[in-house]
Amino acid sequence: QVQLVESGGGLVQAGGSLRLSCAASGSIFSINTMGWYRQAPGKRRELVARISSGGSTNYADSVKGRFTISRDNGKNTVYLQMNSLKPEDTAVYYCNAAHVLAPDGFYGVDYWGKGTLVTVSS
């Protein structure tokens, strides 16, 4: 089993910054992709950014140039630096680990954290 724990959410004014962290623990040999998704009230969960073990990144168009994703493979941790925040960034942010290989060879497709709330006031 793999557990993901997010931290760093909170309330910030528009134009401000926050840094989210997500630490993965449990039976892990390697994690292919780690990422951040978000879900605003009444909306579907959407991809914010993801990063491969090799460092390749993808971003939603709405956050390009404002958010930066990074990871520490040795610590199985992923970060999301969010700058120039806007009220429309308000959402619960979820950490995701995809294609996780355990030391015993078990291959897990998708794991999710419980989410951390980011609120951006205008």
KOLNU-524059 format. One record per atom (N, C-alpha, C): residue in one letter; x, y, z. Coordinates in steps of 0.05 Angstrom, whole numbers, plus 32768, in hexadecimal, padded with zeros to 4 digits. Example, Ala and Ser with C-alpha at 12.3 -4.5 7.8 and 13.67 -1.06 7.14 Angstrom:
REM residues 2
A81087F8E809C A80F67FA6809C A81087FBE809C S81017FD3808E S81117FEB808F S81028001809D 
This chain:
REM residues 122
Q80117FE88000 Q800080008000 Q801180198000 V8006802E7FF4 V801480477FF2 V8002805D7FFE Q800D806E800E Q7FFE80848019 Q800B809F8010 L7FF980B1800A L800280CC8001 L7FF780E08015 V800880F2801F V7FFF81068032 V800781228027 E7FF381328023 E7FF7814D8019 E7FF981618030 S80078177802B S8009818D803F S800E81A78030 G800881BD803E G800F81D78033 G7FF881E78029 G7FE081DC802A G7FC881EC8021 G7FC282028035 G7FAF8213802E G7FA782288040 G7F99823F8031 L7F9682558040 L7F89826D8035 L7F9E8281802D V7F9C828C8016 V7FAF82A0800C V7FA082B47FFB Q7FAA82CD7FFB Q7F9E82E27FEA Q7FA782DE7FCD A7F9682E97FBB A7F9D82E87F9F A7FB882F57F9B G7FC882E87F8A G7FE382F27F85 G7FF882E67F97 G7FEF82D77FAB G800182CB7FBE G800C82B07FB4 S801B82A37FC6 S802782897FBF S802282757FD5 L8023825C7FCC L802282457FDF L8033822F7FD3 R803D821E7FE5 R804C82077FDC R804081EE7FE8 L803781DC7FD7 L802B81C27FE0 L804181AD7FDF S803F819B7FF2 S805181847FF3 S8040816A7FF5 C804B81557FEA C803E813B7FED C805381257FF0 A805181178006 A80658102800B A805780E78008 A806380D67FF8 A805980BA7FF5 A806980A88007 S805B80958013 S806780828025 S805A80668021 G80688052802B G805D80378029 G807080258019 S80638013800B S80737FFF7FFC S8079800B7FE0 I809080187FDF I809880277FC6 I80B480207FBE F80B780177FA5 F80D180157F99 F80D6802C7F86 S80C180327F77 S80C380497F65 S80A880547F5E I80A6806D7F57 I808D807A7F4F I809280867F34 N8082807F7F20 N808680897F05 N807F80A77F04 T806680AD7F0B T805C80C87F08 T804F80D27F22 M805580EA7F2A M804780F77F40 M803B81107F36 G802481177F42 G8017812F7F38 G8003813B7F4B W7FF981527F43 W7FE581607F52 W7FCC81647F41 Y7FB5815E7F4D Y7F9B81637F41 Y7F8C81767F54 R7F7781827F4A R7F6681937F5B R7F4981907F53 Q7F3881957F67 Q7F1B81947F63 Q7F0E81AB7F71 A7F0281BC7F62 A7EF481D37F6D A7ED781CA7F72 P7EC981D87F83 P7EAC81D17F89 P7E9C81D17F6F G7E8E81BB7F6B G7E7C81B87F54 G7E8A81B27F3A K7EA581AE7F3B K7EB481A87F23 K7EC1818D7F24 R7ECA81837F0D R7ED8816A7F0C R7EF5816D7F14 R7F0181587F1E R7F1D81587F25 R7F2D815B7F0B E7F41816D7F0C E7F5181727EF4 E7F6F81717EFB L7F7E816B7EE7 L7F9B816A7EEA L7FA681877EED V7FB7818B7F00 V7FC581A47F03 V7FE181A27EF7 A7FF0818E7F00 A800C81897EF6 A8014816D7EFE R802681627EEE R803281487EF5 R804F81477EEC I805E81357EF8 I807A81337EF3 I808281167EF3 S8092810E7EDF S809C80F37EDE S80B480EF7EF0 S80BD80D77EF3 S80D480D17F03 S80ED80DD7EF6 G80EC80E17EDC G810280ED7ECE G8102810B7ECD G80EC81177ED7 G80EA81347ED8 G80D981417EC3 S80CD81327EB1 S80BC813E7E9D S80A281477EAA T8099815F7EA2 T8082816B7EAF T806B81717E9B N805381727EA5 N803C817B7E96 N802C818E7EA8 Y802181A37E9D Y801181B67EAC Y7FF781BB7E9E A7FE381C17EAE A7FCA81CB7EA3 A7FCF81E77E98 D7FC281EE7E82 D7FC682097E76 D7FC1821F7E8A S7FAE821B7E9C S7FA582307EAF S7FBB82367EC4 V7FCE82257EC7 V7FE3822A7EDC V7FFF822E7ED1 K8002822A7EB6 K801C822D7EAA K802882497EB0 G8041824A7EB8 G804E82637EBE G804A826C7EDA R803782607EE9 R803282687F05 R803982527F19 F803582397F11 F803A82227F22 F805282127F18 T806182077F2B T807881F67F25 T807781DD7F35 I807881C67F27 I807981AD7F35 I809581A27F36 S809C81957F4C S80B681897F4F S80B481717F60 R80C981607F60 R80C881487F71 R80E381417F7B D80E381337F91 D80FC81277F9D D80F881097F9C N810480FC7F89 N810080DF7F86 N810A80D07F9F G811F80D97FAB G812A80CB7FC2 G811780CC7FDA K810780E17FDB K80F480E47FF1 K80D780DD7FE9 N80D480D57FD0 N80B980CF7FC5 N80A580E67FCB T80AF80FE7FC6 T809F81167FCD T809D81277FB4 V808581337FB1 V808081457F9B V807781607FA6 Y807E81757F99 Y807881907FA2 Y8069819F7F8C L805981B37F95 L804C81C57F82 L804F81E17F8C Q806081F17F7F Q8063820D7F86 Q804F821D7F76 M803E822B7F84 M802882397F77 M802C82577F7C N803082667F67 N803482837F68 N801E82917F5A S801B82AB7F5F S800782BB7F52 S7FEC82AE7F53 L7FE482A57F6A L7FCB82967F6D L7FB382A87F67 K7F9F829B7F5C K7F8682A87F54 K7F6F829C7F63 P7F5982AA7F67 P7F41829E7F74 P7F3882847F66 E7F3C82837F4C E7F33826A7F3E E7F4582527F43 D7F5B82567F51 D7F6C82407F59 D7F6182327F73 T7F4D823E7F7F T7F4182337F97 T7F3682177F91 A7F3F82037FA1 A7F3781E77F9C A7F4481D67FB2 V7F3B81BD7FB2 V7F4981A97FC1 V7F5E819D7FAE Y7F77819D7FB7 Y7F8D81937FA7 Y7F9581777FB0 Y7F9581647F9D Y7F9B81487FA3 Y7FB581407F97 C7FC581317FA6 C7FDD81267F9D C7FD8810A7F91 N7FE681047F7B N7FE380EA7F6E N7FFE80DD7F68 A7FFF80C37F6D A801780B47F65 A800D809E7F52 A8019809D7F3B A8010808A7F26 A802680777F1F H801F805E7F1A H803180497F12 H804780467F26 V803F803B7F3D V805180387F54 V805A801B7F55 L807480167F56 L807F7FFB7F58 L80887FF67F74 A807E7FE17F80 A80857FD97F9B A809E7FC77F9A P80AD7FC57FB1 P80C47FB47FB1 P80BE7F967FAB D80A67F8D7FB1 D809F7F717FAC D80957F6D7F90 G80967F827F80 G808D7F807F64 G80707F887F5E F80617F8D7F74 F80457F967F70 F80457FB17F61 Y80337FB37F4F Y80317FCB7F3E Y80177FD97F43 G80177FF07F4F G7FFF7FFF7F54 G7FFB80167F40 V7FE380197F37 V7FDE802C7F21 V7FDB80497F2B D7FCA804C7F3F D7FC280677F48 D7FBE80687F66 Y7FCB807C7F73 Y7FC680827F8F Y7FC0809F7F92 W7FAF80A57FA6 W7FA780C17FAA W7FA980C97FC7 G7FB080E27FCC G7FAF80ED7FE7 G7F9380F67FED K7F8F80FF8006 K7F748108800E K7F6E81248006 G7F8281337FFE G7F7D814E7FF5 G7F8481638009 T7F8B817B7FFF T7F9081928010 T7F8281AA8003 L7F7581BA8013 L7F6481D08009 L7F7581E98005 V7F7381F47FEE V7F7F820E7FE7 V7F6982227FE2 T7F6982387FF1 T7F55824C7FED T7F6382677FE7 V7F5B82737FD0 V7F67828C7FC8 V7F5282A17FC9 S7F5682B57FDA S7F4282CA7FDD S7F4982E27FCA S7F3482EF7FC2 S7F3783057FAF S7F3B83207FBD 
